[in-house]
């Protein structure tokens, strides 16, 4: 990977997102918890959440990932509260298609993922970018199982 590729990949927008991850305070009584890890790079996202009427009502995330994984967690963290599992699954599927199949940017409320389009070319980073969605969806399943 050339220096120019790295500069493009880790743009100022991506680094700003990585530096401003919302919802990093642990929840006192989460209903669901999950941790997702990318075996390729070691990135990890742990999520705690509460669900009310099938919608995320409280959310916390602990992100130990590359700048791209951090940026992805930041984008998701800004919109996750109030969303239901189907909407989150759609967002995850659309993000995966954007990265792996040169698909369009995910639809609202996930259009912020546009900034990660340059990561399409870096397949070794795709799993890290998807971690926040994966952990959130697993935590929702855990919350439903605990209900």
C-alpha positions, 0 to 999 in steps of 0.5 A, a space after each residue: 500500500 503506497 503512502 498516497 493510498 493510506 492518505 486517501 484511506 485515512 482521510 481527515 473525515 475518517 480520522 475525525 469520526 474515529 476520534 468522536 465515537 459516541 456512546 462509550 459509557 457502559 450501561 448500568 443494566 444492559 439487556 443484551 451484550 455482544 462482542 465481535 472480533 475480526 480475526 484478520 486484524 484483531 479489531 474488536 467492538 463490544 456492545 451493550 444495549 437495551 431494547 424497548 418495543 423492538 427498538 434500541 433504547 439505550 446503547 454503549 460501545 467499547 471499540 478497539 479497532 483501526 481508524 476505519 472500524 472506529 469511524 464505522 462505530 462512530 457513524 453507527 453510534 450516531 443513529 442507532 438509538 431508536 432503530 429496530 433490528 430489521 433496519 439495522 440488518 438492512 444497514 449492515 447488508 447495504 454496507 457489506 454490499 457497498 464494500 464487497 460488491 461496489 454497491 451504493 452507499 447505504 440508505 438513510 439513516 446510514 448514508 454517513 457510510 459514504 465516507 468509507 467508500 475508499 475502503 472498498 479496495 482494502 478487503 482486509 479492512 471490511 470485517 473491521 468496518 462491519 464489526 459495530 453492526 455485527 456486535 449490535 445485531 448480536 446484542 439485540 438477539 441476546 436481549 430478545 433471548 433474555 426477555 
